[in-house]
Amino acid sequence: MLFEVWAPGARQVEILIDDRTHRLGPDPSRTGWWRTELPAGDGTRYAYRLDGGPPLPDPRSRRQPDGPDGPSAVVDHDAFAWSVPWPGRGLPRAVLYELHVGTFTPEGTFDAAIERLPHLARLGVTHVELMPVCPFPGTNGWGYEGVSLWAVHEPYGGPEAMKRFVDAAHAHSLGVVLDVVHNHLGPSGNHLPPFGPYFTDRHHTPWGDAVNLDAPGSDEVRDFLIGSALAWLRDYRLDGLRLDAVHALVDTRALHFLEELSAAVDGLSAALGRPLFLIAESDLNDPRTTAPRDQGGLGLHAQWNDDFHHALHTAVTGESQGYYADFAASGPAGLAKVLGRGFFHDGSWSSFRGRHHGRPLDPASAPGRRLLGYAQTHDQVGNRATGDRLPPAQLGAAAALVLTSPFTPMLFMGEEWGAATPWQFFTDHSDAELGAAITRGRRREFAAHGWSEEEVPDPQDPATRDRSVLDWAEPDKQEHRELLEWYRALIALRRAEPELADGRLDEVTATAGGRTLRVARGPFRILVNFSDTPARVPLNAPCEVLLARPACTLQQGGAVQLPPRGAAVLRVRGTGGAATVEG
């Protein structure tokens, strides 16, 4: 088996395998690379030693059976027996479901999550979006402090278990998307720096020195990240990747890293003969992020749209603190703007940032499916002081807008039944000093917003993770069961009606009136009452009710009486034959 490693500054490179040490020789065809061939197979453990230093895991390790600080292990990806031929499932007409393996079930493993896939299939979603699964210190964590970008967190079950999960998802016709983090590595367990210039002090990020995308040595660093991305898509048969915080990828080169990555993924898609896609998390509100490369864009296929979330959240909750301020000031009119134009901040003044922000998106040329729309995500729940979720009374109206929007909808696990369990920020660092620093920083952050220290959960307390585990007894309780049926009905309607999955933003007309919103999409009218009192919403054509929660009343004179916090989906009479359903 060929072992090879990039270590441009090393004078001597050795590999420790089977209790023996072997020297690697310089690769004559690649500067800074070392290589050797040795007998090895699936499961063989090994580590590298640079210039006589301590054993280090392989930067391209496919498995870390003893955690980020232990030796690496060989993985034979060809040995896994896939049972489901998978043609792939692209983003058009998709409904995504964000899932954290460690809290989706009490066991917190891939195999336990497999047992809940029938629930997702009945719900009607098309893809599972996994939060990061790369190895990180400890057992429990969000996954955004991963340190081995080619491997799978062992407490979740490791590589074999992840493949079993993907194969099982495919058996239920569910695609799988993975959240990957290229903008930083965790504060502990990161063994890349001794090998080479993976980081640069040219740029500063919230996590310290930036990942090296444009300084000397950056060619190899870019290849390292792109190789990792392609390996996930190829070796684990994934359908797409979600790229964490791409605005923190500092790259001054003429060919941006993201453009290079998107070209490589499109090339792999062509080679495999199945659709593959990239979804960015971006704070830039820049249409060029998802514009095709031949139109001067980066060529990513979609991005999270926090503007939609913020506008929807403020309309539903009335909150106005922090970055919600501008959205709250606009009320439902701000939500109407986002539904028709994609971004709220499209060059407008952002009071939170103290500057103008964003760039206009052309509704006629940028399909809404390039933007993900959601009422909740791991960030928007977990980054609240106590990790509290929207209650069922607010989720009903929010779901109506998410699942009939021109955007690609995404749900956060448990949202579909109005989970009462919080989702809190939790860590599991073995370094006591680091853990204490994280706890102090978390509590200090929220103290500035009026929370007492006692109210902010300790991330290092195992109970914080345990509180965040979904309670699978809840969907059988009446209040939760009714909301679950509402979500199922909305998803089924979106799947059955092409107009609702049509991403043309210029075909959306949204009108705000007081605390109500009326959205027209082809023959459909979506009505929402955000207030705690009944509201009368006028219609511009005779309609029939398809879905309503709670039941609404059609009035003479062309109007609908919506109950407090009510939502309804109607069809203009004479434009189709869907059955009337009220819930």
Residue pairs with C-beta under 8 A, 6 or more apart in sequence:
1 37
1 38
1 39
1 40
1 41
1 44
1 74
2 35
2 36
2 37
3 15
3 24
3 35
3 36
3 37
3 38
3 40
3 46
4 24
4 27
4 33
4 34
4 35
4 36
5 13
5 24
5 33
5 34
5 35
5 48
5 58
5 59
5 60
5 195
6 32
6 33
6 34
6 59
6 195
6 196
6 220
6 224
7 13
7 32
7 33
7 34
7 48
7 50
7 194
7 195
7 196
8 31
8 32
8 196
8 197
8 217
8 220
9 196
10 34
10 50
10 51
10 195
11 51
12 23
12 50
12 51
12 52
13 23
13 24
13 34
13 48
13 49
13 50
14 21
14 22
14 23
14 24
14 48
14 49
14 52
15 21
15 22
15 24
15 36
15 38
15 46
15 47
15 48
15 49
16 46
16 47
16 48
16 49
16 55
16 71
17 38
17 40
17 44
17 45
17 46
18 44
21 49
22 36
22 38
23 36
24 34
24 35
24 36
25 34
25 35
25 36
26 33
26 34
27 33
27 34
27 35
32 196
32 220
40 46
40 74
41 74
41 76
42 74
42 75
42 76
42 79
43 73
43 74
44 73
44 74
45 65
45 71
45 72
45 73
45 74
46 58
46 71
46 72
46 73
46 74
47 55
47 56
47 57
47 58
47 71
47 72
48 55
48 56
48 57
48 58
48 195
49 55
49 56
50 56
50 194
50 195
53 194
55 71
56 191
56 194
56 195
57 64
57 68
57 69
57 70
57 71
57 72
57 148
57 191
58 72
59 191
59 192
59 195
59 198
59 224
60 150
60 224
60 227
60 228
61 72
61 73
61 148
61 150
61 151
62 72
62 73
62 74
62 75
62 77
62 150
62 151
62 159
63 72
63 73
63 74
63 75
63 151
63 152
63 154
63 158
63 159
64 70
64 72
64 73
64 135
64 148
64 151
64 154
65 71
65 73
65 154
65 158
66 154
67 135
67 137
67 154
67 189
68 135
68 136
68 137
68 147
68 148
68 186
68 188
68 189
68 190
68 191
69 137
69 189
69 191
72 151
75 159
77 159
77 235
80 160
80 163
82 163
82 167
82 237
83 167
83 171
84 167
84 170
84 171
86 170
86 237
86 274
87 274
88 175
88 239
88 272
88 274
88 275
88 276
89 126
89 127
89 173
89 174
89 175
89 239
89 275
90 239
90 275
90 277
91 240
91 275
91 277
91 279
91 301
91 302
91 369
91 408
92 369
92 501
93 126
93 495
93 501
94 126
94 127
94 175
94 369
94 408
95 124
95 125
95 126
95 127
95 403
95 408
95 409
95 410
95 411
95 491
95 494
95 495
96 125
96 126
96 127
96 128
96 129
96 177
96 372
96 408
96 409
96 410
96 411
97 120
97 123
97 125
97 127
97 128
97 129
97 410
97 411
97 413
98 129
98 131
98 377
98 378
98 410
98 411
98 412
98 413
99 113
99 128
99 129
99 130
99 131
99 413
100 130
100 131
100 142
100 143
100 378
100 413
100 423
101 108
101 109
101 110
101 113
101 130
101 131
101 133
101 153
101 156
102 108
102 139
102 140
102 141
102 143
102 155
102 156
102 465
103 413
103 423
103 465
103 468
103 469
103 470
104 112
104 113
104 116
104 413
104 470
105 112
105 113
105 115
105 116
105 469
105 470
105 472
106 112
106 469
108 140
108 155
108 156
108 469
109 155
109 156
109 157
109 161
110 156
110 157
110 161
110 162
110 164
110 165
111 157
111 161
111 164
111 165
113 165
114 164
114 165
114 168
116 472
117 168
117 169
117 172
117 174
118 172
119 475
120 128
120 172
120 174
121 172
121 173
121 174
122 488
123 416
123 484
123 487
123 488
123 491
124 488
124 491
124 492
124 495
125 174
125 411
125 491
126 173
126 174
126 175
127 174
127 175
127 176
127 177
127 239
127 240
128 169
128 174
128 175
128 176
128 177
129 177
129 178
129 179
129 242
129 410
130 176
130 177
130 178
130 179
131 142
131 143
131 179
131 378
132 142
132 143
132 144
132 146
132 178
132 179
132 180
132 181
132 244
133 143
133 146
133 152
133 153
133 156
133 162
133 178
134 143
134 146
134 147
134 148
134 149
134 150
134 151
134 152
134 153
134 180
134 181
135 146
135 147
135 148
135 151
135 152
135 153
135 154
135 189
136 143
136 145
136 146
136 147
136 153
136 186
136 189
137 145
137 147
137 186
137 188
137 189
137 428
137 429
137 430
137 431
138 427
138 428
138 429
138 430
139 155
139 428
140 155
140 426
140 427
140 428
140 462
140 465
141 426
141 427
141 428
142 378
142 382
142 425
142 426
142 427
143 153
143 179
143 181
144 181
144 244
145 185
145 186
145 187
145 188
145 427
146 153
146 181
146 185
146 186
147 185
147 186
147 188
147 189
147 190
147 191
147 192
149 180
149 181
149 182
149 185
149 224
149 225
149 228
150 227
150 228
150 231
151 159
152 158
152 159
152 161
152 162
156 162
157 164
157 165
162 236
163 236
163 237
165 176
166 176
166 236
166 237
166 238
167 237
169 175
169 176
170 176
170 237
175 239
175 240
176 236
176 237
176 238
176 239
177 238
177 239
177 240
177 241
177 242
177 279
178 232
178 236
178 238
178 240
178 241
178 242
179 241
179 242
179 244
180 228
180 229
180 232
180 241
180 242
180 243
180 244
181 244
181 245
182 211
182 225
182 243
182 244
182 249
183 205
183 207
183 210
183 211
183 244
183 245
183 246
183 248
183 249
184 205
184 206
184 207
184 208
184 211
184 248
185 192
185 207
185 211
187 207
187 434
188 429
188 430
188 431
188 434
192 198
192 199
193 199
196 217
196 220
196 221
197 212
197 215
197 216
197 217
197 218
197 221
198 211
198 212
198 221
198 224
199 208
199 209
199 210
199 211
199 212
200 209
200 210
200 211
200 212
200 214
200 215
200 218
201 209
202 210
202 214
202 215
202 250
203 209
203 210
203 250
204 210
205 248
205 250
206 248
207 248
210 248
210 250
211 221
211 225
211 249
212 218
212 221
213 221
213 222
213 249
213 250
213 251
213 253
213 257
214 250
214 251
214 252
214 253
218 253
222 257
222 260
225 257
225 261
226 260
226 261
226 264
229 241
229 261
229 264
229 265
230 264
230 265
230 268
232 238
232 241
233 239
233 240
233 241
233 265
233 268
233 276
234 268
234 272
238 276
239 274
239 275
239 276
239 277
240 276
240 277
240 278
240 279
240 301
241 265
241 277
241 278
241 279
242 278
242 279
242 280
242 281
242 304
243 258
243 278
243 279
243 280
243 281
243 300
244 281
245 281
245 282
245 283
246 258
246 280
246 281
246 282
246 289
246 300
247 282
247 283
247 284
249 257
249 258
251 257
251 258
256 298
258 280
258 289
258 298
258 299
258 300
259 293
259 298
259 299
261 278
262 278
262 293
262 298
262 299
262 300
262 301
263 293
263 299
265 276
265 277
265 278
266 276
266 299
268 276
269 275
269 276
277 301
277 302
278 300
278 301
278 302
279 300
279 301
279 302
279 303
279 304
279 372
280 289
280 290
280 300
280 302
280 303
280 304
281 303
281 304
282 289
282 303
282 304
283 306
284 358
285 307
285 343
285 345
285 346
285 357
285 358
285 359
286 358
286 359
287 297
287 342
287 359
287 360
287 361
287 362
287 366
288 296
288 297
288 298
288 359
289 297
289 298
289 300
289 303
290 297
290 298
290 300
290 301
290 302
290 303
290 366
290 370
290 371
291 297
291 298
291 299
291 366
292 299
293 299
301 370
302 369
302 370
302 371
302 372
302 408
303 370
303 371
303 372
304 371
304 372
304 374
304 377
304 410
305 338
305 342
305 343
305 371
305 372
305 373
305 407
306 380
307 327
307 338
307 342
307 343
307 344
307 345
308 335
308 338
308 339
308 371
308 373
308 374
308 405
308 407
309 373
309 374
309 375
309 376
309 377
309 380
310 323
310 324
310 327
310 344
311 327
311 330
311 334
311 335
311 337
311 338
311 344
312 335
312 375
312 398
312 401
312 402
313 319
313 324
313 327
313 375
313 380
313 390
314 320
314 324
314 327
314 328
314 331
314 334
315 331
315 332
315 334
315 335
315 517
315 530
316 375
316 390
316 394
316 397
316 398
316 530
317 390
317 394
318 328
319 328
320 328
320 329
321 449
322 352
322 449
323 352
325 351
325 352
326 334
326 344
326 345
326 348
326 349
326 350
326 351
326 352
327 334
327 344
330 337
330 344
331 512
331 515
332 512
332 513
332 514
332 515
332 516
332 517
332 530
333 512
334 344
335 401
335 510
335 512
335 517
336 510
336 511
336 512
336 517
336 519
337 344
337 510
338 344
339 401
339 405
339 406
339 505
339 508
339 510
339 519
340 363
340 505
340 506
340 508
340 509
340 510
341 360
341 361
341 363
341 505
342 361
342 363
342 366
342 368
342 371
342 505
343 358
343 359
343 360
343 361
344 358
345 357
345 358
346 358
346 359
346 360
346 361
347 356
347 357
347 358
347 359
347 360
348 356
348 357
348 358
349 355
349 356
349 357
350 356
350 357
350 358
361 505
363 504
363 505
363 506
363 508
364 505
364 506
366 505
367 406
367 503
367 504
367 505
368 405
368 406
368 407
368 408
368 503
368 504
368 505
368 508
369 406
369 407
369 408
369 503
370 408
370 503
371 407
371 408
372 407
372 408
372 409
372 410
373 401
373 402
373 405
373 407
373 408
373 409
373 410
374 380
374 402
374 409
374 410
374 411
374 412
375 390
375 395
375 398
375 399
375 401
375 402
375 411
375 415
376 389
376 390
376 411
376 412
376 415
377 410
377 412
378 412
378 423
381 387
381 388
381 389
381 412
381 422
381 423
382 423
382 424
382 425
383 425
385 446
385 449
385 451
385 455
385 456
386 422
386 424
386 455
386 456
386 457
387 422
387 423
387 424
387 425
387 457
387 467
387 468
388 422
389 414
389 415
389 418
389 419
389 420
389 421
389 422
389 423
390 398
390 415
390 418
391 418
392 418
392 479
392 480
392 482
392 483
393 565
394 565
395 415
395 418
395 483
396 483
396 486
396 549
396 565
396 566
396 567
397 528
397 529
397 530
397 565
397 566
397 567
399 415
399 483
399 486
399 487
399 490
399 567
400 490
400 526
400 528
400 547
400 549
400 567
400 568
400 569
401 517
401 519
401 526
401 528
401 567
402 409
402 410
402 411
403 409
403 487
403 490
403 491
403 493
403 494
404 490
404 493
404 494
404 500
404 519
404 521
404 524
404 526
404 569
406 502
406 503
406 504
406 505
406 507
406 508
406 521
407 503
408 503
409 494
411 487
412 423
413 419
413 470
414 421
414 423
414 470
414 474
415 487
416 483
416 484
416 487
416 488
417 474
417 475
417 480
417 481
417 483
417 484
417 487
418 474
418 479
418 480
418 483
419 470
419 471
419 474
419 480
420 471
420 474
421 467
421 468
421 469
421 470
421 471
421 474
422 467
422 468
423 468
424 457
424 459
424 464
424 465
424 467
424 468
425 442
425 457
425 459
425 464
426 457
426 459
426 460
426 461
426 464
426 465
426 468
427 435
427 438
427 459
427 460
428 460
428 462
428 465
429 435
429 438
429 460
435 459
435 460
436 460
438 459
438 460
439 458
439 459
439 460
442 456
442 459
443 451
443 453
443 456
446 455
446 456
447 453
447 456
457 463
457 464
457 467
458 464
474 480
475 481
475 484
482 549
482 583
485 583
486 547
486 549
486 583
489 547
489 581
489 583
490 547
490 569
493 500
493 546
493 547
493 569
493 578
494 500
494 501
495 501
496 578
497 524
497 576
497 578
499 521
499 522
499 523
499 524
500 521
500 524
502 521
502 522
507 521
507 522
508 519
508 520
508 521
509 519
509 520
510 517
510 518
510 519
510 520
511 517
511 518
511 519
511 520
512 518
513 537
514 531
514 535
515 529
515 530
515 531
515 535
516 527
516 528
516 529
516 530
516 531
516 535
516 537
516 562
517 526
517 527
517 528
517 530
518 525
518 526
518 527
518 537
518 538
518 539
519 525
519 526
519 527
520 540
522 575
523 571
523 572
523 575
523 576
524 569
524 570
524 571
524 572
525 539
525 541
525 543
525 569
525 570
525 571
525 572
526 567
526 568
526 569
526 570
527 537
527 552
527 560
527 562
527 567
527 568
527 569
527 570
528 562
528 566
528 567
529 535
529 537
529 562
529 563
529 564
529 565
529 566
529 567
530 565
531 564
531 565
532 564
532 565
533 564
534 561
534 562
534 563
534 564
534 566
535 561
535 562
535 566
536 555
536 559
536 560
536 561
536 562
537 559
537 560
537 562
538 558
538 559
539 558
539 559
539 560
539 570
540 558
541 558
541 572
541 573
542 558
542 572
542 573
543 554
543 560
543 570
543 571
543 572
543 573
544 570
544 571
544 573
544 580
545 552
545 554
545 560
545 568
545 569
545 570
545 580
545 582
546 569
546 570
546 571
546 578
546 579
546 580
546 581
547 568
547 569
547 581
547 582
547 583
548 566
548 567
548 568
548 569
548 582
548 583
549 566
549 567
549 568
549 583
550 563
550 566
551 563
551 582
551 583
552 560
552 561
552 562
552 563
552 566
552 568
553 560
553 561
554 560
555 561
560 568
560 570
562 568
571 578
